[in-house]
Amino acid sequence: MNILNCRCGDRVADVAPLILRVVTGLVFLMHGWQKVGMGVAGVTGFLGSLGFPAPEVMAVLLIAVEVGGGLLLILGAFTHWVSKVLAFVALVALLTVHLSKGFFVSGGGYEFALLLLAACIALALTGPGKWSVDRAWRK
């Protein structure tokens, strides 16, 4: 028996996208919920300090995308498009907030945003998996 040739993944391969989708969706949902707690004014101030145009409009959009997108990702609904939008949010956060602070999240760096970006790209490319609303709608 070759320990490097494990076949256990063959039996549970459908679980991988479910786990990735639910955890990534939960992270976005919780970050959006945190912004709900800050209020639109608080998020507007933060985005304004970064130089975003129309920060009040952007604040409302960001909150809606993180909360709504997180929920849709958890459910596996519109996964391809939701993943693309959330990947864009992660990329913007990486470039505007985290990149200048180095790699490690402990210093405000980009490692976590990069991981979220990668997860969203993976879901956009591979799809939601067997246990998803998208799959149920196809049947």
N, C-alpha and C positions, 0 to 999 in steps of 0.2 A: 504494500500500500504506500503510495506516494503522498506524504502529508502536504505537499505543495499543490496537489491536484484535488482540492476539496470540491465536492459536488453539492454541498449543503445549500449553496445559493440557488441551484436549479429548482429546489423544492419551494423556496420562499421568495423568489425573484419579484413577485407582484407586491410584496410588502415594502420594498425599497422606495418606490415613488410615493407611496402612501405616507411613510415616515417623513420623507423629505418635504412633501407638500404640507403636512400638518404642522411640523415644527417650524418651517419657514413662514407659513401663514400665521402661526401663533406669534412669532417674533414681530412681524409687521403689525398685526392686530394690537399687540401690547404697546408698541411704540406709538401707534396712532392713538390708542386710548390714553397714553401718557400726555399726548398733545391735546386731547380733549380736556384733560385736567388742567392744562396750562391755559386753556381758552384761546380763542382766535386771536385776541389781543397779544397774548404772550408769544404765540407762534409767529404772529406778524412782526413783532419786535425782533425776534431772533432772525427771521429771514431778512428783514430790513437791515439788520446789522451786517449781514453777509453780502448786501448789495443786490438782492433779488429785486427785479422790477415788479411792480404791483404786489407788494408783499402780502396784503390782506387777501387778495384773490388767491395767491399761491398758498397761503396758509390754509384756506378752506379746502383747496384742491388736495393739498398734502394730507390733511387729516382724513378727508374722504377716501383717498386712494389707499392710505395705510390701513384704515379700519375696514373699509369695504373690500379692498383687495385681499387683505388678510383673511377675512371671512370666506371670500370666494375661493381662495387657494385651499383653505382647510377643507371645504366641501368638494373641491375639484371641479368647480364650475367655471367655464370660460378660461381654463387653465393656460392655454397658449397665450392669449392676449393679456391676461392678468399678470402672468409671469414677465412678459415684456415690459409692461408698465412699471411693475415693481423693480425690475432690473434697472430701469431708467432712474427710479428714485434712489436706489442703492448707489448707482454710478454718480449721480449728482452729489449725494452725501459724501461719497468717497473723495470726489474732486474738490468740493467746496469747503468741507469741514475737516476731514480726517487726513488727507494726503500730506499736508504740511507738518503734521504732528508725528511723522514717522510710522513705523509698522505696527507697533504693539498697542493694543486697545487700552492697556493700563495707563498710557500717556495720551490717550485720545486718538491714537493712530488708526490706520485704515484696515487692520486685519479683519475685523468683524464685518465691516461694510463690504470688503472683498469677498468674504465667505457668503454673505447674502446675495451679492451679485452673481457669484458662481452657481449658487443653488437655483436662483431664478432662471439663469441661462440654461442650466441642466433640465429644469422642468419645461421650459419653452421648447427645448429640442426633443425631449423624450416623451412628453405628454404626462397626463395625470395618473396613469396606471389603471389597473383593473377596478379598484374600489373608488369610484368617483362619480359625480353627477354627470360629467361629460360622457363617460362610458355608458351610463344608464340612458342618456338622451339618444345615443347612437343606436340603441337596440330597439 
